Structures are given as structure tokens and as C-alpha cells.
Amino acid sequence: IDILWKALMEKGPLFNIPCILSFCSYKTNDTYTQKDGLLSHWRGYGLDGGYAVVLNFSEMIKGFKKECEDFRYAISGTGDVNYECDTLSKQHDLFNHLSRITTFASNFYNYRVYGSDEPPVDGKDIESLAHCLVLFKHQGFEEEQEYRFFVFAYDDEEVAKKIIPLDAINKPFKKIKFRLRRGTSVPYVELFETNQTQQLLPIERIVVGSHKDKEKRAESLNIYL
């Protein structure tokens, strides 16, 4: 998948920036995990104690759907991350995406190696490739049980205006912003906006991580909220 993506990039930029919003979900009936999360997650992400924000899943889906209705994105989608490609059932949403890019990859290989006709790049091929890039992950991370929201935002409005679908003409572009991370400029977009106002996130509760000052942190958090 990575090789195919790089090969497509050689044909020219897709004029969009991929942005991923990822959450860990707990598909278990274990009450302790549901209440406090996994110890491995706290060790990996809760440096110096940290905090875990618990969000209402159905409301997050509604908010993301509204976001995509109100703004222009090249590609958008959501889904559970899949950690086992070999056992993917035909009923799984990713199966069709994987089958599509497998066919395209075969045609692209024949073009590159054997000089056959260059396969056309269809928008559906790019969309399927994007889904597979975002929603497949190494099985070593299966414990995380991620759920991801993703958008591919246009980074060239003039070019985008020539290729966007007609139903998106009256939608505003989402402004791409930048932040520094370890000395590198990282692009991002702010989600959950409606008519230039920020939607309130459906926060159900916040878990304060283990720390010698946990009680003080909880008290400070209550004051802040």
C-alpha cells in the first residue's frame, strides 16, 4: 500500500493533506477497563500521569458527519482500525477497498515492468487507497483497538476548484494550519466547526491518571471546567 501511494505521488500531487483523528476504544465487558482504561495505554500515552477524555461515540459520529457536510474535503471517512489483513471477511467494508487497489496495483505493476498501457487513476482508486492507508495497522498494536476519523483537506484551492464535485461547490474550504513538533512543521485542520463556530465536544467524563498529586490535579480540573 505504501509503495503504491508513493508511485501515485510520482504522477503529480493529489492536492490534499491527510489528517487523522484517532481514539482508543474498549470492546470488552471488563468493568475495570471500561472505567479506567488499559495500563499499557497509560504507560504509553499518560506520561507523568496524564488525563484520559471519555467521549460519547454516537455524538462524535454526528459531529463528524456535520463537519463533512459543511466543508470541502477531497476524501473523508471513519472506521475501526483493522489489525489482521489475512482474515478480513468479504463482508468487511475494507475488503472492497483492498480488492480495488489490489487490481489497480496489478495493472500498475504491468505498466511499470512490462510496458503495458498505463492504468487511469480513478477517484475511487484514490479513495480506496486512502481508506486502506488509514485503517490498516500492524497486529502488534491490536490492544489499542483504535477508531479513526480522517479527512484529506485541499492544500491548493485554485486546483481544487477545478476538480471538486458539483455538490461541494458552495462549501467553504477548511483552512490548513501548522504547529511545531520536535522542530518539524506539521499540518492539521480543526474539526467539529459549524458556520465558523466550534462545536462542543461530547465529553462524558475525564479520568485523571496515576500521580502523587492526583487529588490536586482532579481538584484543579474541576475548577478549570
C-alpha positions as YAML, in Angstrom:
chain: A
units: angstrom
residues:
- id: 1
  name: ILE
  ca: [0.00, 0.00, 0.00]
- id: 2
  name: ASP
  ca: [2.80, 2.42, 0.92]
- id: 3
  name: ILE
  ca: [4.68, 1.67, -2.32]
- id: 4
  name: LEU
  ca: [1.55, 2.19, -4.40]
- id: 5
  name: TRP
  ca: [0.87, 5.52, -2.69]
- id: 6
  name: LYS
  ca: [4.42, 6.72, -3.46]
- id: 7
  name: ALA
  ca: [4.06, 5.60, -7.07]
- id: 8
  name: LEU
  ca: [0.86, 7.60, -7.45]
- id: 9
  name: MET
  ca: [2.57, 10.63, -5.96]
- id: 10
  name: GLU
  ca: [5.08, 10.48, -8.81]
- id: 11
  name: LYS
  ca: [2.25, 11.18, -11.24]
- id: 12
  name: GLY
  ca: [1.62, 14.51, -9.55]
- id: 13
  name: PRO
  ca: [0.31, 15.86, -6.23]
- id: 14
  name: LEU
  ca: [-3.19, 14.97, -5.15]
- id: 15
  name: PHE
  ca: [-3.59, 18.50, -3.76]
- id: 16
  name: ASN
  ca: [-4.69, 17.41, -0.32]
- id: 17
  name: ILE
  ca: [-3.33, 16.92, 3.16]
- id: 18
  name: PRO
  ca: [-4.26, 13.73, 5.11]
- id: 19
  name: CYS
  ca: [-5.35, 14.39, 8.70]
- id: 20
  name: ILE
  ca: [-6.23, 11.60, 11.14]
- id: 21
  name: LEU
  ca: [-8.06, 11.80, 14.46]
- id: 22
  name: SER
  ca: [-7.57, 8.59, 16.45]
- id: 23
  name: PHE
  ca: [-9.18, 7.22, 19.60]
- id: 24
  name: CYS
  ca: [-8.71, 4.06, 21.61]
- id: 25
  name: SER
  ca: [-11.91, 2.08, 22.14]
- id: 26
  name: TYR
  ca: [-12.59, -0.76, 24.54]
- id: 27
  name: LYS
  ca: [-14.62, -3.60, 23.08]
- id: 28
  name: THR
  ca: [-14.73, -5.58, 26.28]
- id: 29
  name: ASN
  ca: [-17.17, -6.20, 29.09]
- id: 30
  name: ASP
  ca: [-14.42, -5.86, 31.68]
- id: 31
  name: THR
  ca: [-15.73, -3.16, 34.01]
- id: 32
  name: TYR
  ca: [-12.28, -2.10, 35.21]
- id: 33
  name: THR
  ca: [-11.03, -1.47, 31.66]
- id: 34
  name: GLN
  ca: [-14.23, 0.36, 30.76]
- id: 35
  name: LYS
  ca: [-13.84, 2.58, 33.80]
- id: 36
  name: ASP
  ca: [-10.08, 3.19, 33.98]
- id: 37
  name: GLY
  ca: [-8.60, 2.09, 30.64]
- id: 38
  name: LEU
  ca: [-5.67, -0.20, 29.92]
- id: 39
  name: LEU
  ca: [-2.44, 0.01, 31.90]
- id: 40
  name: SER
  ca: [-0.42, -0.22, 28.67]
- id: 41
  name: HIS
  ca: [-2.19, 2.87, 27.36]
- id: 42
  name: TRP
  ca: [-1.38, 4.85, 30.46]
- id: 43
  name: ARG
  ca: [2.24, 3.75, 30.25]
- id: 44
  name: GLY
  ca: [2.44, 4.66, 26.56]
- id: 45
  name: TYR
  ca: [0.47, 7.89, 26.47]
- id: 46
  name: GLY
  ca: [-0.04, 9.05, 30.04]
- id: 47
  name: LEU
  ca: [3.40, 10.46, 30.71]
- id: 48
  name: ASP
  ca: [3.63, 11.99, 34.18]
- id: 49
  name: GLY
  ca: [0.12, 10.75, 34.96]
- id: 50
  name: GLY
  ca: [-1.84, 12.39, 32.19]
- id: 51
  name: TYR
  ca: [-5.57, 12.54, 31.59]
- id: 52
  name: ALA
  ca: [-8.00, 10.46, 29.53]
- id: 53
  name: VAL
  ca: [-11.01, 12.17, 27.98]
- id: 54
  name: VAL
  ca: [-14.01, 9.86, 27.51]
- id: 55
  name: LEU
  ca: [-16.27, 10.93, 24.64]
- id: 56
  name: ASN
  ca: [-19.76, 9.88, 23.55]
- id: 57
  name: PHE
  ca: [-19.19, 7.81, 20.42]
- id: 58
  name: SER
  ca: [-22.53, 8.35, 18.68]
- id: 59
  name: GLU
  ca: [-22.35, 12.11, 19.22]
- id: 60
  name: MET
  ca: [-18.81, 12.18, 17.82]
- id: 61
  name: ILE
  ca: [-20.08, 10.44, 14.69]
- id: 62
  name: LYS
  ca: [-22.86, 13.02, 14.33]
- id: 63
  name: GLY
  ca: [-20.40, 15.88, 14.78]
- id: 64
  name: PHE
  ca: [-18.01, 14.48, 12.18]
- id: 65
  name: LYS
  ca: [-20.84, 13.93, 9.70]
- id: 66
  name: LYS
  ca: [-21.89, 17.56, 10.16]
- id: 67
  name: GLU
  ca: [-18.28, 18.67, 9.65]
- id: 68
  name: CYS
  ca: [-18.05, 16.84, 6.32]
- id: 69
  name: GLU
  ca: [-21.40, 18.22, 5.20]
- id: 70
  name: ASP
  ca: [-20.31, 21.81, 5.88]
- id: 71
  name: PHE
  ca: [-16.74, 21.82, 4.48]
- id: 72
  name: ARG
  ca: [-14.97, 20.68, 1.32]
- id: 73
  name: TYR
  ca: [-12.76, 17.65, 1.71]
- id: 74
  name: ALA
  ca: [-11.20, 15.54, -1.04]
- id: 75
  name: ILE
  ca: [-11.83, 12.35, 0.97]
- id: 76
  name: SER
  ca: [-13.33, 11.70, 4.39]
- id: 77
  name: GLY
  ca: [-14.31, 8.66, 6.39]
- id: 78
  name: THR
  ca: [-14.37, 6.81, 9.69]
- id: 79
  name: GLY
  ca: [-13.83, 3.25, 10.80]
- id: 80
  name: ASP
  ca: [-12.32, 0.70, 13.14]
- id: 81
  name: VAL
  ca: [-8.65, 0.06, 12.54]
- id: 82
  name: ASN
  ca: [-8.04, -3.45, 11.22]
- id: 83
  name: TYR
  ca: [-5.02, -5.35, 12.52]
- id: 84
  name: GLU
  ca: [-5.31, -8.61, 10.59]
- id: 85
  name: CYS
  ca: [-5.38, -8.35, 6.80]
- id: 86
  name: ASP
  ca: [-5.26, -12.11, 6.15]
- id: 87
  name: THR
  ca: [-8.52, -12.84, 7.97]
- id: 88
  name: LEU
  ca: [-10.52, -9.93, 6.54]
- id: 89
  name: SER
  ca: [-14.02, -11.17, 5.72]
- id: 90
  name: LYS
  ca: [-15.76, -10.35, 2.45]
- id: 91
  name: GLN
  ca: [-18.46, -8.59, 4.44]
- id: 92
  name: HIS
  ca: [-15.98, -6.10, 5.91]
- id: 93
  name: ASP
  ca: [-16.09, -2.59, 4.44]
- id: 94
  name: LEU
  ca: [-12.33, -2.65, 3.87]
- id: 95
  name: PHE
  ca: [-12.50, -5.81, 1.76]
- id: 96
  name: ASN
  ca: [-13.87, -3.97, -1.28]
- id: 97
  name: HIS
  ca: [-11.33, -1.17, -0.85]
- id: 98
  name: LEU
  ca: [-8.48, -3.67, -0.63]
- id: 99
  name: SER
  ca: [-9.75, -5.62, -3.64]
- id: 100
  name: ARG
  ca: [-9.97, -2.45, -5.70]
- id: 101
  name: ILE
  ca: [-6.42, -1.28, -5.00]
- id: 102
  name: THR
  ca: [-5.10, -4.84, -5.48]
- id: 103
  name: THR
  ca: [-6.48, -4.78, -9.02]
- id: 104
  name: PHE
  ca: [-5.08, -1.32, -9.62]
- id: 105
  name: ALA
  ca: [-1.68, -2.33, -8.20]
- id: 106
  name: SER
  ca: [-1.54, -5.32, -10.56]
- id: 107
  name: ASN
  ca: [-2.29, -3.11, -13.57]
- id: 108
  name: PHE
  ca: [0.20, -0.52, -12.39]
- id: 109
  name: TYR
  ca: [2.89, -3.21, -11.96]
- id: 110
  name: ASN
  ca: [2.31, -4.49, -15.50]
- id: 111
  name: TYR
  ca: [2.61, -0.93, -16.77]
- id: 112
  name: ARG
  ca: [5.86, -0.26, -14.91]
- id: 113
  name: VAL
  ca: [7.54, -3.64, -15.50]
- id: 114
  name: TYR
  ca: [6.16, -4.93, -18.79]
- id: 115
  name: GLY
  ca: [5.26, -1.67, -20.54]
- id: 116
  name: SER
  ca: [1.53, -2.30, -20.81]
- id: 117
  name: ASP
  ca: [-0.94, 0.57, -21.08]
- id: 118
  name: GLU
  ca: [-0.79, 3.00, -18.20]
- id: 119
  name: PRO
  ca: [-3.86, 2.45, -16.00]
- id: 120
  name: PRO
  ca: [-6.02, 5.56, -15.46]
- id: 121
  name: VAL
  ca: [-6.16, 6.88, -11.91]
- id: 122
  name: ASP
  ca: [-9.78, 6.82, -10.88]
- id: 123
  name: GLY
  ca: [-11.07, 8.84, -7.93]
- id: 124
  name: LYS
  ca: [-12.46, 5.64, -6.42]
- id: 125
  name: ASP
  ca: [-8.99, 4.08, -6.55]
- id: 126
  name: ILE
  ca: [-7.57, 7.00, -4.58]
- id: 127
  name: GLU
  ca: [-10.42, 6.82, -2.08]
- id: 128
  name: SER
  ca: [-9.91, 3.08, -1.56]
- id: 129
  name: LEU
  ca: [-6.17, 3.57, -1.16]
- id: 130
  name: ALA
  ca: [-6.78, 6.29, 1.42]
- id: 131
  name: HIS
  ca: [-9.09, 4.02, 3.44]
- id: 132
  name: CYS
  ca: [-6.51, 1.22, 3.44]
- id: 133
  name: LEU
  ca: [-3.67, 3.56, 4.39]
- id: 134
  name: VAL
  ca: [-5.61, 4.90, 7.36]
- id: 135
  name: LEU
  ca: [-7.50, 1.83, 8.57]
- id: 136
  name: PHE
  ca: [-4.84, -0.89, 8.49]
- id: 137
  name: LYS
  ca: [-2.21, -1.20, 11.21]
- id: 138
  name: HIS
  ca: [0.36, -3.76, 12.37]
- id: 139
  name: GLN
  ca: [-1.13, -6.52, 14.55]
- id: 140
  name: GLY
  ca: [1.33, -5.66, 17.32]
- id: 141
  name: PHE
  ca: [-0.88, -2.67, 18.14]
- id: 142
  name: GLU
  ca: [-4.14, -4.62, 18.28]
- id: 143
  name: GLU
  ca: [-4.62, -3.96, 22.00]
- id: 144
  name: GLU
  ca: [-5.21, -0.28, 21.22]
- id: 145
  name: GLN
  ca: [-8.45, -1.06, 19.31]
- id: 146
  name: GLU
  ca: [-8.34, 2.29, 17.53]
- id: 147
  name: TYR
  ca: [-11.24, 4.04, 15.88]
- id: 148
  name: ARG
  ca: [-10.24, 6.72, 13.39]
- id: 149
  name: PHE
  ca: [-11.78, 9.76, 11.76]
- id: 150
  name: PHE
  ca: [-9.90, 11.04, 8.73]
- id: 151
  name: VAL
  ca: [-10.10, 13.83, 6.17]
- id: 152
  name: PHE
  ca: [-7.94, 14.75, 3.19]
- id: 153
  name: ALA
  ca: [-8.03, 18.54, 3.07]
- id: 154
  name: TYR
  ca: [-7.23, 20.50, -0.10]
- id: 155
  name: ASP
  ca: [-3.99, 22.46, 0.11]
- id: 156
  name: ASP
  ca: [-4.43, 24.26, -3.22]
- id: 157
  name: GLU
  ca: [-7.82, 25.95, -3.54]
- id: 158
  name: GLU
  ca: [-7.37, 27.03, -7.16]
- id: 159
  name: VAL
  ca: [-6.59, 23.50, -8.31]
- id: 160
  name: ALA
  ca: [-9.30, 22.06, -6.09]
- id: 161
  name: LYS
  ca: [-11.95, 24.28, -7.66]
- id: 162
  name: LYS
  ca: [-11.31, 22.57, -10.99]
- id: 163
  name: ILE
  ca: [-11.78, 19.04, -9.68]
- id: 164
  name: ILE
  ca: [-14.28, 19.21, -6.81]
- id: 165
  name: PRO
  ca: [-17.69, 17.58, -7.29]
- id: 166
  name: LEU
  ca: [-20.58, 19.87, -8.11]
- id: 167
  name: ASP
  ca: [-22.35, 19.19, -4.82]
- id: 168
  name: ALA
  ca: [-19.39, 20.70, -2.94]
- id: 169
  name: ILE
  ca: [-19.10, 23.97, -4.87]
- id: 170
  name: ASN
  ca: [-20.83, 26.06, -2.21]
- id: 171
  name: LYS
  ca: [-18.91, 24.55, 0.67]
- id: 172
  name: PRO
  ca: [-16.03, 26.52, 2.21]
- id: 173
  name: PHE
  ca: [-12.51, 25.12, 2.23]
- id: 174
  name: LYS
  ca: [-11.11, 24.07, 5.58]
- id: 175
  name: LYS
  ca: [-8.09, 26.18, 6.47]
- id: 176
  name: ILE
  ca: [-4.91, 24.16, 6.93]
- id: 177
  name: LYS
  ca: [-2.92, 25.25, 9.98]
- id: 178
  name: PHE
  ca: [0.55, 24.33, 11.20]
- id: 179
  name: ARG
  ca: [2.19, 23.55, 14.53]
- id: 180
  name: LEU
  ca: [5.74, 22.71, 15.50]
- id: 181
  name: ARG
  ca: [6.53, 19.20, 16.71]
- id: 182
  name: ARG
  ca: [10.12, 18.30, 17.51]
- id: 183
  name: GLY
  ca: [11.33, 21.05, 15.22]
- id: 184
  name: THR
  ca: [9.15, 19.98, 12.28]
- id: 185
  name: SER
  ca: [6.17, 21.89, 10.90]
- id: 186
  name: VAL
  ca: [3.09, 19.63, 10.99]
- id: 187
  name: PRO
  ca: [-0.11, 20.49, 9.05]
- id: 188
  name: TYR
  ca: [-3.51, 19.99, 10.68]
- id: 189
  name: VAL
  ca: [-7.13, 21.08, 10.46]
- id: 190
  name: GLU
  ca: [-9.54, 21.89, 13.26]
- id: 191
  name: LEU
  ca: [-12.55, 19.59, 13.15]
- id: 192
  name: PHE
  ca: [-16.07, 19.99, 14.50]
- id: 193
  name: GLU
  ca: [-16.66, 23.51, 13.25]
- id: 194
  name: THR
  ca: [-20.03, 24.75, 12.04]
- id: 195
  name: ASN
  ca: [-20.52, 28.17, 10.46]
- id: 196
  name: GLN
  ca: [-17.16, 29.31, 11.79]
- id: 197
  name: THR
  ca: [-18.04, 28.31, 15.36]
- id: 198
  name: GLN
  ca: [-16.60, 25.41, 17.28]
- id: 199
  name: GLN
  ca: [-18.89, 22.52, 18.18]
- id: 200
  name: LEU
  ca: [-18.79, 21.44, 21.81]
- id: 201
  name: LEU
  ca: [-17.20, 18.02, 22.16]
- id: 202
  name: PRO
  ca: [-19.49, 15.39, 23.78]
- id: 203
  name: ILE
  ca: [-17.29, 14.81, 26.83]
- id: 204
  name: GLU
  ca: [-18.79, 12.30, 29.26]
- id: 205
  name: ARG
  ca: [-16.01, 12.27, 31.84]
- id: 206
  name: ILE
  ca: [-12.28, 12.77, 32.33]
- id: 207
  name: VAL
  ca: [-10.07, 10.18, 34.03]
- id: 208
  name: VAL
  ca: [-7.11, 11.54, 35.97]
- id: 209
  name: GLY
  ca: [-4.05, 9.32, 35.63]
- id: 210
  name: SER
  ca: [-1.98, 7.88, 38.45]
- id: 211
  name: HIS
  ca: [0.24, 10.52, 40.08]
- id: 212
  name: LYS
  ca: [1.35, 11.53, 43.57]
- id: 213
  name: ASP
  ca: [-0.72, 14.72, 43.17]
- id: 214
  name: LYS
  ca: [-3.72, 13.01, 41.59]
- id: 215
  name: GLU
  ca: [-6.25, 14.53, 44.02]
- id: 216
  name: LYS
  ca: [-4.87, 18.04, 43.48]
- id: 217
  name: ARG
  ca: [-4.98, 17.54, 39.73]
- id: 218
  name: ALA
  ca: [-8.59, 16.38, 39.91]
- id: 219
  name: GLU
  ca: [-9.49, 19.43, 42.01]
- id: 220
  name: SER
  ca: [-7.72, 21.77, 39.54]
- id: 221
  name: LEU
  ca: [-9.52, 20.12, 36.65]
- id: 222
  name: ASN
  ca: [-12.89, 20.64, 38.32]
- id: 223
  name: ILE
  ca: [-12.10, 24.33, 38.80]
- id: 224
  name: TYR
  ca: [-10.96, 24.68, 35.17]
- id: 225
  name: LEU
  ca: [-14.12, 23.07, 33.85]
...
